[in-house]
Amino acid sequence: FLHHAILEAGMDVGIVNAKEMLAIDEVDPEIRKAADDLVFNKSPDATEVMLDLTRKEKEAIEVRKKGGGAASEVKKSSWRDLDAKKRLEHALVNGISEFVDKDVEEARQTVNRPLEVIEGPLMDGMNVVGDLFGSGKMFLPQVIKSARVMKKAVAYLLPFMDKEKKDNMVKMGLNPDDFDENDDSNYAGKVLMATVKGDVHDIGKNIVAVVLGCNNFKVYDIGVMCSCELILEKAKEYDVDVIGLSGLITPSLDEMVVVAKELSKGGFKQPLLIGGATTSKMHTAVKISPNYTTNDHPVVHVLDASRSVTVVSSLLGEGKADFVEELGEEYEEMREDYYAGLEDRYFLSHEQAMEQKLKINFDESPPAPTPKKMGVTLIDSVTIEDIVPFIDWNPFFQTWELRGRYPNRGYPKIFNDETVGSEAKKLFDDAQKMMKEIIRDKSMWLKGVVGLFAANCSSDGEDVNVYESEADREAGKVWKSFCMLRQQAEKESDDAYLSLADFVAPAGFKDHLGMFAVSCFGCDELVAKYESENDDYSKIMAQALADRFVEAFAEKLHLDIRTSLWGYAPDEQLNEADLLKIKYDGIRPAPGYPSQPDHTEKSTMWHTIQAKELAGIELSESLSMMPASSVSALVFSHPESEYFAVGQVGRDQVESYAKRKGMELSLAERWLSPILNYERD
């Protein structure tokens, strides 16, 4: 009744018990037909049919109360009594892959051509999935499960379809060896997806590819660390309609600008999609769009997977002109606001910012004691089981685009949310099941390396000098220097203009600096296994779990540094919730992130702690860590140390920074491009 009243008759308000309601597609087909007959008075015996079904349900409830399982089993399996085509539709909408091969074969026997199974029940089911997802009645985990069913069904049919095509070629007197296995003429559009050069992160791209595939778009995913040349080459080879670029680390932003410029030079006409955790609509509008956008091929920032279908459909549909015009006006307005903001915002000179730095009184608040375990330590005995209590599950649900509404935001309150709570609990249960399998099979494992060294801030207060030994410190023999960046944007308060160097004591004090790099290994092999089984759901689940494992590993390792390896807080007693709220002394900022937004400092760290040699953690040419599920950080112990964002910096600081690093100014500007308060040459 509510389904028809709201969607078809314009009902505005109703009071219901949402927890007791099923989505209309979850209702047993027999009950749904009986309800329709009753609501619309379609049958003279509608009341009797519904009363009979009610009696049966009451009997089933009594059986379940007494511990019997037969009645619930009948209800669970009742959709299996439908014909094969309807069973396939049901399986797709509900993400049930258990019976796919059997049902597809049975459906194939009822049609003239195997393609009719795809164009009929499979696409009918996926259309329902697309409609439900688009209207917010189905969530990303359910869509990924539906895609798994679709992939398995198509994989079963492919050999029959290939044989049919070859047989037809023989009948036409053609050579069947000339058969094109990559025929993609039956799709709504073709999309090239690539993670740009130097970047190894692809979980978001994988999700977008699945969602687009569910809506009959052919997706050519050419992988990670894709050079500009490869992207252009494959776009031509596959003759795609849309090109999508993805990236996580900040150097990827600059690489996207490079790709946009080369697409323009090459005369490409495809719209360009931009996505990934480090991207933004503002950066796309200001930095990327002007290098490529025309009315024929705009540049579009795609916030998440749920928006991708709408965007691609708009770019390839009849309403493209209106969509592009509206987008162009929005981006032009954003560019005007951005540049007006730069004119209105005042920046201190680097010298002025240095004069107003944070001045810690290290006599009254001395540095932490000498670490108990100086030098480099390999960490290879921590298991997945050890880090489970340290897992922060909130980003896990964000990866799957499940967000509860106040007051049910965040884990575990999300399970109480009336809209997403049920699906969030199913997803969490699936994650627990896979995690137990990973622990049992040891299919993922953890490894890392920690370094603790004598250190002081440099004489100008802008960098941190590291010494190989205490004797070298006394002799003034600097081993490595970690260059830092300082805030320059004017503040309305009297707050200091911060740099990470402020948290380390100057010469004359025995201060220290810590650092670590950790990784979760084995995920790539597990992903390859699930890919071979056409199981996108498990593939993305494995990637999401690997990210959670390594973040939890980093959290545990930082605790171990504070309490034992460095040991400056041996009596710390915090539960996991307080750890996630950072209720401890010290910080662990990562190079490439807001407090030190330069990825090149990772190179210095890698040489210092031998992360590649000891732990097998590598850096790409854009300094993305490999494996993708990796975390690195500098460790500061002083209680006045805090997280902050450097923000935009001026040319004078960049010139000083490049000189201190011994780096060409143009190269330093390229690495710092996202935070420059000026246009580089």
N, C-alpha and C positions, 0 to 999 in steps of 0.2 A: 504494500500500500504506500509506504513512505517513498519508495523508489519512484513510483509513477506520480505521486502527488507532488514531489519536489521537482523532479526533472521535467515533467510534462504538463503539470497543472499550476505551477508557480506558487506552491505552498511556501510561506515565509517562515513560520515559527512552529515548532513542535517540542514537546517535552518527552524525552525518552530516556531509558536506561541504556546508555551507549555501550556499556560493558557487556550487556546481554545480546547485543545486535550482531548479526553477521552481514558481511558484504553480500550483495545479491548474488555474486558469482560463487559464493561459498555455500549457498543453499542447495540442498539436494534437488536435482531436476524434477523428481516426482512431486516433492513438496512445493516447489516453485510453480509448477503447472497447476496444482490444486489451489494454491493461493491466488494465482491469476484468474482461474475460473470463478473463484468465490468473489473476489473483489469486483470483477467486471460482469458477474452473473452470466457467465458464458454457457453454463451447463445446468440443467434442472437438478442433477444429483450432486452439485458442487459441495453443498453443506454436508451430505452424507459421506462424501469422499474425504473431506477434511476431518470430520469426526472420527472416521476410521483410522486415518493417519495419526490423529491425536491419541487414540486408544493404543495404537502400536508403539508410539513414542513413550507413553506412560509405562507400558509393559517393559520396554527396553530400559527405562530409568530404574524400575524396580529390580530388574535383573542385575544392573550394574551396582545398585546399592548392596545387593546380596553377594557381590564379588564375582558375578558371572561376566564373561567377556564376549559371549556369542553375539549378543544384540549389538554391542558397539562395533564388533567386527563386521557385521552385516552392513551397518550404516557406513562404515569406512570404505567398504568395497562396492557399495551399490552402484557407483558410476561405471564399474567394470561391466555392468549389464547392458550398457549402451552399445550402439554399433561402433565399429572401429573408428570411423571419421569423427564421431562425437567424443569418443574416448580421447582421441588425439587433441581435439580442441580443449577438453577438460584438463588434460595433462599439461598442455602449454600454459593455460591460464593459472594453473596451480603449481607449476614447476615440478611435476612428478616425472622423473626420468626412468623409473623402475621398469615400466612395461613398453618402452618406446619401440624397440626392435620388433616385438611381437605385433604391436598395433599397426606400425607402419607397413609391415609385410601383409597383414590382413587387409589394410586399406588399399594397398597396391594391387591386390588380387581383384578388387572391385572396379578398377578404372582401366582405361585403355592405355594410358601412358603414365609412367612414374611421376612426371612433372605435375600431373593433375593432383597428386597428393599434396605437393608443395603449394600449388596455386589454390587449392581448395581448403581442406581442414587446417593445414599448418598455417597458411596466411590468415585464415579466418581467426584462428586462435591468437596469432600475433597482433592482428588488428585490435582485438579486444584488449590485449596487454597494453598496446600503445595508447588506446583511448583511456584505460584506467590509470596508467602512469601519468599521462598528460593532464588528467583531471584531478590528480592527487589522491586517487583511491587505491593506488598500488605504489609500492616503494621500491627503491633500487635493488635491494637484495632479492625481492620477488622477481623483478625483471631479469636479473642475472640468472636466476634459476630457470626462468622460462627460456632464456637464450640457450641454456645448456640442453634443454629438451629439443629445441629447434635444431641445434648443431648436430646432436646425435641422430636425429631423424634424417636430416639432409645427408649426413655421412653414410647412413644406411642406404639411401636411395641413389647416391652418386654412381656406384658401379652399374646399376641398371640404366641410368640415364646416359652414361657414356656408351654403353653397349647399344642402346637404341639409336644414338646419333651415328655411331659407326655403321650399324646395319643399314640405316637410311642412306649413308654415303655410298655404300656398296650397291644398293638398289639404283642409285643415280649414276653409277659408273665412275664414282670418284674414289680416290685412294684413301682408305680409312686411316692410314698413317698420318695424313694431313689434318686430322681432327684437332681442333683447338680446345684444349682442356681449360683454357682461361676465358671462355666466352662469358661475358658479363652484360649481355644486352637486355636481360630481363629485370634489371634493378632500377630503383627509383632515382639513383644517382651514384656516382663513384667518388669516394673520398680518400685522399692520401693522408696518412697520419705518421708523424715522425717526432721523436725526441731529438732535439738539436745537438749539434756537435759538442762533445765534452760532457754531456749530461746523461746519466744512466738511469734516471727515475722514470718509470712508465706506468705506475699503477693507475693514475688518473686517466691516462691515455687509453689504457686497456678497458676501463669502465666506459669511456665515451664510445670506443669502437664497438663494444657489445650493445650499447643502447642504440646506436645508429644501425647496427646489423639487425636488431629486432624490428626496425622500421623499414626494412627492405632496401637499405643502402649498402652497396658493396664497399667494404673498407679494406684498403691496402695499407697494412701496418708494416712499415719498413724498419721498425725497431728503434734502438737507442743509439746515441752518439753518431747521429747521421750528419755527414758533412753537407754543406750548402750544395755542392756539386751533385751529390747523390740525390738530394731532395728534388732538384731541378730535373735530373736525368729520369728519375722514376715518375715524376709528374707527367713528363712527355710520353714515356713508355706506356704507362697505363691509361693515358688520355683521360685524366680525372676531371671531375667537375669542381671539386673543392680541395684545397690544401689546408691541413691542420698541423700546427707546430705546438709542441709541448716542452716544458722545462721546469725544473724545480730550483736550481741554484741561480744566483744573480747574474753570473756571466752569460747565462742562457738568454737573458733579456737583450744583451748586445748582439748576440748571435742571431736572434730573431730579426733585429734591425738589418743585419747584413743580408739575411735571406730575402727580406722584403725588397731591399735595393737591387739584389741580383735578379729577382723575379721581374722587377720593373725593367731592368736592362735587357732581360731576355725576351721581353714582349709577351709575358704570360698574361692570361686573361681570367684565371680562376680566382674566386674569392679566397681570402686568407683568414683562417681561424687561429686565434691565439688563446692558449690555455695553460694552466699549471699554477702551482701554489705561489710562486714568486711573481706571477704576472698580475696585472691589474688593468681595469678599464682606462684609468688615467694614463698609465705608461703606454698602453696601446694607442690611445688617441694622440698623445703628445709625441712619442718617439718612433712608433712603427707606422701608423697609418699614413702620415704625410709622405712616406717613401714609396707608397704603392697604390693607395686608394684611388679609384675612379668610380664613376657610376656603374661601370660594368663589373669591376672586381674590388669591392670594399675589403677593408681589414676589420674583423669583428672579434672583440674579446668575448669568450664564452666562459661564464662564471663556473658552471659545473655541468655534469653529465645530463641532468634533467633539462637543461636549456638547449643542448646540442641539436636535438631533433627539430625543435621550433626554428632555430637559426638556419640550419641547412635547408629545411623545407621552404623557408622564406626566401632564401637565396636562389633556389632552383624553381620556385613556383611563380604563378602569375602575379603575385603581389610584390615581386622583387623590387620594382622601381620605387614604390612607396616605402618599403622597408629600408632601402639604401638611402633614400632622401632623408627620412627621419633619423637614421643612424648618423648620416653625415652632419646634420644640424646639431645633434647631440654632441658629437665629437668635436666639432668646431667650437661649440660653447665651452666645452671642457678645456680645450687648448687656450682659449681666451682667458678663462678663469685661472689656469695654471700660470700663464705668463704675467697676468696682472698680480697674482699672489707673490711672484718673485720680485716684482717691482715694489710691492708694498712691504715686503719683509726685509728687515735689516739684519745684516750679519756683522759680527765683530771681526776685526782682523785677527789673524792667527796669533799675533803678538798680544793683542788685548785679551783673547781667550785664554792664553797661557797665564797671563797675569791674574786672571780670575779663576784659576783652577781650584780643585778641592785640595786644601792644605790640612792633611791629617797630622796631628801632633803625635809622632811616633815615640816621643819620650813618655808621654802620659798613656798612650795606647800602643804598646810595643808590638813588633811583629810576632807571629806565632813561633813556638819553639822549633828547633831544627828537626826536620822529618826523621822518623825512625828508620825509614828505608830510602836512603838517598840513591840517586841514579835511576837506571831503567829497570823495570820489573815486568816480566811477561805474565799475563793473566790468562791461563788456559785451563783452569780447573772449575770454573763457574758453569753450572748446568742450567738448562731451561727451567728445571724445577726450582732452582735457587732464586730465580728472579721473578717468578710468578707473583709473589706478594707485592712487588714493586710496580706492577703494570698499571699504567693510567689508561683506562678504557675509553675515556671521552674522545680522544682523537680517532679511535677505532670506529665509533659510530659516525663521526664526521666524515670519515673516508667513504662510508656507505650512504652518506647523505641522509642520515636519520637524526632529526633534531626534535627534542621534546620542547613543549611550550611551558613557560612559567606556570606553576612552580615545579614542573617536572623536567627541568633542564639538567643534563649531565647524568652520569652513571652514579648510583643505580636508580635514581628517581625516574629516568627515562622509561623504565618498565611500567610506570604508573600512568604514563601519558595515554589519553583516550585515543589519540590518532595513531601514533607510531609505537606505542608500548608493546603491543602484542608481537609485531614484527621484530622489534628490537630484541625481545626475549628469545624469539626463534633464532635470530642471527647470533646472539650471544651463546645460546646452547650449541649451535653448530660450531662456533669458535672453540668452545670448551672441548667438544668432541675431537676436533682436528688437533687441538693442542695436546690432548692426551695421546693421540696417535703419534704426533711428532716426538713427544717425550719417550714413548714406548719404543719407537723405531730409531730414535736418535738421528732423524732425518735433517734436523737443524742443530747447529752447535754454535757456541760463543767463544770468541777469542779477542784479546785486547792487549794493550801495552800501556804502562804508566811511567811517567818520568817526573822526578822531584829533584830540583836543582837550586843551588845557591843563586840569588838574584838580587839586583837593585835597580831602581829606576835610573835612567841616564842623567848626566849632569844638567841637561836642559829640561828634564822632567817629561819628555815626550815618548820615550821608549823604555823597554825593560831589557837590561843586559843580564845574560845568564852565564854563569861560570861553571866550568867542569868540576872544580873542586874548591874547597875553602881556601887552600893555598893560592889558587889562581885569583880568587877574589881579593885576597890581601895584596897580591902582586898587581892587581888591576888588569889582569889578562882576560879580556872578554872572549867568551867562546861563541855565543850566538846572541843576536839582538832581535827582539820581537818589537816591531814598529807599531805604534798605536796611532789612532786618530782622535781628535778632540772636537767636542761640540762647538759650533760657531754661531748658530742661529740665535739672535737676541732673545733674552728671556724677560718676561715682565716682572719676575721676582728677583731676589738676591741670590738665587741658587747658583752654585758653582758650575763652571763649564767643564764637564767631565771628560776624562780619558782613563782607560784601564791602567795606564801608567801611574795614575794618582794613588792607586791602592797598594803600590809596592814602595817600600822605604828606600831612601837614597843611600848612597855610599856612607859607611860608618855604622850602619845597622846590619845585622845578620838576618836578612829576609830571604824568602824562597819563593819559587814559582813552580806550580805543578802543571801537568798536561797529560792528556790520555787520548787514545783512539781505540774504539771498540767496534766489532762487527758481528753480525749474525750470518753464518755461513750455511749453505745447503739449500737456500730458498730457490736458487736458479734451477737446480736439478728437480726440485719438487714441482716448480712451475712448468718445466718441460714435460714432466710426466702427465700433469693435468691437461696441458695443451694437446698432448697426443691422444687423450681420451675425450677431447672436445668438451672439457669441463671448465668453463670460464669461471663459474661460481667458486669452485675449490681453488682455482689458480689465483683469483683475486683475494680470496680468504687467506691463502698462504702468504701472499705479499703483505697483506695488512697485519697479519700476526708477526711476521719477521720484523716489521717496523716497530711493533709494540715490544717485542723481545729485546731489541737492541736499545731502545729508549729505557726500558726497565733495567737492563744491564748497566747502562751509564748511571742511572740513579743509584743502584746498589754500589757500583764502584766508587762513586763520589762519597757515599757513606763510609765505605771501607777506607778511603783516603783520609777522611776527617778523623775517623776513630782509631785507625791502626797504622796504615802505611805512613801518613804524615803524623797522625795522632794528636793533632792540636785540640780535638774535642773528644777525648777518650770516654767521657761520661755521658755523651749525648744519648738521650733516650726519647726518640720521636717515633710515633707510629707512621704507617705509610701515608695516611691522609696529610699529616703535618709535613712530611717530606715533600709531597707534591705542592704544598703551599709555601715551600722554601723557608721554613721556620728554623733555619740553622745559620751559623756564621759561615760566610764565604759564598762565592759564586763560581759557576763554570761556564762562562760565555764561549761560544763557538766562533772560530774565524769564518767570516762570510755572513755573519748575522749582525743585528743592530749595534751591539756594543763594539764590534770590530769588523766592519763590513767589507773586509778585503780578504778574498779567498787565498791570495798568494802567501799569506802567513802560514797556511797549512804546509807549504813546502819546507819552511824553516822547522816547523814542528816535526814533520816526517823525518827529516835528517837528524833531528835531535834525539828522538825516541826510537828510531829505526823501525817505524811502524810496518813498512813493507817487508823488511828482512826478517823481523821477529814474529809478526802476526799475520803476514800475507795480505795486509790492507793496502791497496794501491790508490793512486791518484790519476785521474784522466787528464788530458791536456787542458781542460777547463777547470781542473782541480776538484772535480766531483769524486767522492770517495767510492771505491769499489771493494766489496759488494755494495749494492745500492742501500741496503739496510746497515748503515754505519753512522757513528756519532763520534765527533772529536771535540775537544774543549781545552781551554786554558783554565787552571784552577788557582783562584785567589783565596787567601785565608782570612784576611783582615775583616773584623766585624763591621767596619764602615764601608766595605766594598758592596756595590749594588749593581743591578742590571739597569741599563739605560740605552737609549738610541742615540747614536752620533748625529743622525740627521744629515742635512746637506752641508757640504763643506765648500770653501772658497778656493780660488786658484792659488792664493799664497800658501795655504796649508798643503795643497797637493804638490806644489813645487818643492816645499820643504820635505814632504813625505817621500817623494821620488828621490831626492838627493840623499836622504838618510838611508834609503833602501838600496841605493846604487842602481836605480832603474831609470830608463828613459822616461821623460815626462809623458810622452804620448802613450806609452804602454801603461803607466800608472793611471792615466786618465781613462784608458779603456777599461781597466779592471774596476775603477771607481765610478764608471759612467752613471749608474743609477742614483748616486748621491751628489753629483756635481751641481752647484748652484749657478752654473754657467754653461753655455754651449761650447763644447770642445771643438777645436779646429778640425 
